[in-house]
Amino acid sequence: MAMKKTNSFNGFLILTFICCNLSNFNAFAQKTNIWIVRVAETNPVVPGAANVSPGLSADGQERATALLKALKHEKLQAIYIPSGTPAQQTVYPLSAKVKLLPRVYTDSVGAFVKTLNRNFQGTNVLIAAQLKDILPLISQLGAEPPFDALNDEDYDLLFSITIDNNDKKDMMVSYYGKAHHVSEIPQQYLIEKYYPSYIAPINNH
């Protein structure tokens, strides 16, 4: 009887060891996914009201809804935005759906990326950024920017950076929502090649 109890206990220890190692392996192998979009289209600033945030235009509100459709199934763990009403409104439909309170980043791009690397490895993060910060963010995250520069009219670009457990970065881009861009995505970065069902339909110019 003692031998049977010992064998059962040893089997339990082996099973526990295997489960723990599988759990550790899954956590280690999990990829980091970071999506970056531009803060959506805003209303013109009213003369004499320079300190009043204009908020999103009708096109911007439509884009916020398109962002919800594009990322609502991506199991986000964090949403980051710059300060201001337009940024809050850009992510509001998505943040409300996935029940995440957006975090405001006020640091430099370099300091912000250090925060991401320190706190969000192996998770899914959305960043709604100002146009000037998008390419520096991509560079600081260690990926190759798909453009040398972005245009003031580039609103519909959805950037996706995947970082695996070997620190390999994959950079992909798509248009999302209603077409509003000047920059054409280089073929090698098109996300549709990898996730054809991932992108909401867009209207061509």
C-alpha positions in Angstrom: 0.0 0.0 0.0 2.9 2.4 0.9 4.5 1.7 -2.5 1.2 2.7 -4.3 1.0 5.9 -2.4 4.6 6.7 -3.2 4.1 6.1 -6.9 0.9 8.2 -6.9 2.8 11.0 -5.2 5.7 10.8 -7.6 3.3 10.9 -10.5 1.6 14.0 -9.1 5.0 15.7 -8.7 5.9 14.9 -12.3 2.6 16.2 -13.6 2.9 19.3 -11.6 6.5 19.9 -12.9 5.3 19.4 -16.5 2.4 21.8 -16.1 4.6 24.4 -14.5 7.1 24.2 -17.3 4.5 24.3 -20.0 3.0 27.4 -18.3 6.5 29.1 -18.2 7.1 28.1 -21.8 3.8 29.7 -23.0 4.6 32.9 -21.1 8.1 33.0 -22.5 6.9 32.3 -26.0 4.2 34.9 -26.1 4.7 37.6 -28.6 4.4 41.4 -28.0 2.0 43.1 -30.4 1.9 46.8 -30.7 -0.5 48.7 -33.0 0.0 52.4 -33.8 -2.5 54.8 -35.4 -2.7 58.5 -35.8 -5.1 60.5 -33.7 -8.1 60.8 -36.0 -9.3 63.8 -38.0 -10.3 66.9 -36.0 -12.5 69.9 -36.5 -10.7 73.2 -37.5 -9.5 75.3 -34.6 -11.9 78.2 -34.0 -10.2 81.6 -34.2 -9.8 83.1 -30.8 -10.2 79.7 -29.1 -6.6 78.4 -29.4 -6.7 76.8 -26.0 -10.0 74.9 -26.7 -9.6 71.4 -28.1 -11.7 71.2 -31.3 -12.6 67.5 -30.9 -13.0 65.0 -33.7 -14.7 65.9 -37.0 -17.4 63.7 -38.5 -14.7 61.9 -40.4 -12.7 61.5 -37.2 -15.7 60.0 -35.4 -16.1 57.6 -38.3 -12.5 56.6 -38.1 -12.8 56.0 -34.3 -15.6 53.5 -35.1 -13.4 51.9 -37.8 -10.6 51.5 -35.2 -13.0 49.6 -33.0 -13.9 47.3 -35.8 -10.3 46.6 -36.7 -9.0 45.8 -33.2 -11.9 44.8 -31.0 -10.8 41.1 -31.1 -7.1 41.6 -30.5 -7.3 41.2 -26.6 -5.6 44.5 -25.8 -4.0 44.9 -22.4 -3.2 48.6 -22.7 -4.2 51.7 -24.7 -1.9 54.7 -24.7 -2.8 58.2 -26.0 -1.3 61.7 -25.9 -3.2 64.3 -23.9 -6.2 66.0 -25.5 -9.8 65.5 -26.4 -9.1 64.3 -30.0 -6.9 61.4 -28.8 -9.5 60.4 -26.1 -12.3 60.4 -28.7 -10.2 58.4 -31.2 -9.9 55.4 -28.9 -13.2 55.9 -27.0 -15.3 53.4 -28.9 -12.6 50.7 -28.7 -11.6 51.4 -25.1 -15.3 51.3 -24.0 -15.8 48.0 -25.8 -12.8 46.3 -24.4 -13.2 48.0 -21.0 -9.7 49.6 -20.9 -9.1 53.1 -19.5 -6.6 54.8 -21.9 -3.3 55.8 -20.3 -1.9 59.2 -21.2 1.8 59.3 -22.2 3.6 62.6 -21.6 7.2 61.4 -21.7 9.6 61.7 -24.6 9.3 58.9 -27.2 12.4 57.3 -25.9 11.2 57.2 -22.3 7.8 56.0 -23.3 9.2 53.1 -25.3 11.3 52.1 -22.2 8.1 52.0 -20.2 6.5 49.8 -22.9 9.5 47.4 -22.9 9.6 47.2 -19.2 5.9 46.7 -18.5 4.2 45.2 -21.5 6.4 42.4 -22.9 4.2 39.6 -24.2 1.1 41.7 -24.3 -1.0 43.6 -26.9 -0.9 47.4 -26.8 -2.5 50.1 -28.9 -0.9 53.6 -29.2 -2.9 56.5 -30.8 -0.1 59.0 -31.5 0.4 62.4 -32.9 1.7 62.3 -36.5 5.2 63.6 -35.5 5.7 60.7 -33.0 4.7 57.7 -35.2 7.9 57.1 -37.1 10.1 57.8 -34.0 8.0 55.3 -32.1 8.6 52.6 -34.7 12.3 53.3 -34.7 12.6 53.3 -30.9 10.7 50.0 -30.8 13.5 48.6 -33.0 11.4 48.1 -36.2 12.2 49.5 -39.6 10.0 52.4 -40.5 8.1 51.7 -43.7 8.2 55.4 -44.7 10.9 58.1 -44.7 8.3 60.6 -43.8 4.5 60.9 -43.4 2.2 63.4 -44.9 -0.2 65.7 -43.0 -3.1 63.9 -44.9 -2.1 60.4 -43.7 -4.9 59.5 -41.3 -5.8 55.9 -42.2 -2.6 54.0 -41.6 -2.6 51.1 -39.1 0.9 50.1 -38.1 1.5 46.7 -36.6 4.8 45.7 -34.8 5.2 42.1 -33.6 8.2 41.3 -31.4 8.9 37.6 -30.8 10.7 36.0 -27.9 14.0 36.2 -29.8 13.5 40.0 -30.1 12.8 39.7 -33.9 10.5 42.5 -35.1 8.0 42.2 -37.9 6.6 45.5 -39.3 3.3 45.5 -41.2 1.0 48.3 -42.3 -2.6 48.6 -43.5 -5.1 51.3 -44.4 -8.2 51.2 -42.2 -11.6 52.9 -42.4 -12.4 55.5 -44.9 -9.5 56.3 -47.2 -7.6 59.4 -46.2 -3.9 59.3 -47.1 -1.2 60.4 -49.5 1.5 57.9 -48.7 1.2 54.5 -50.4 2.3 51.5 -48.3 5.3 49.7 -49.8 4.3 46.2 -50.9 6.6 44.4 -48.5 4.8 45.9 -45.5 1.2 45.3 -46.5 -0.6 43.5 -43.7 -3.2 42.1 -46.0 -0.7 39.5 -47.2 -0.7 38.1 -43.6 -4.2 38.8 -42.3 -6.6 39.3 -45.2 -9.7 39.2 -42.9 -8.1 41.7 -40.4 -8.8 44.8 -42.4 -12.1 46.7 -42.6 -13.2 47.6 -46.1 -12.0 51.0 -47.3 -13.2 53.4 -49.9 -10.7 54.2 -52.6 -10.0 57.7 -53.8 
